[in-house]
């Protein structure tokens, strides 16, 4: 089972439970599942394909979590980067 499937399963089992809490923002499993589905579809519509790499500037945010799960759901490879 991949992480995208784990998120879907968690959303089905506990849709209103918090999945992400960051800077006072709370996102439920259901909200995270839906938003990552939408982002995953958008990434594929932009021409990305299975195995393509997606560079992600790492910082603590809901958007980064969304992008990681969208990558998991599409078979894209998330490549974290940080500024040093």
Protein Blocks (a to p, Z undefined) as FASTA:
>chain_A
ZZklmmmmmmmmmmmbcfbdcehiacdfklmmmmmmmmmmmmmmnopaehiacddddddd
fklmmmmmmmmmnopacdddddZZ
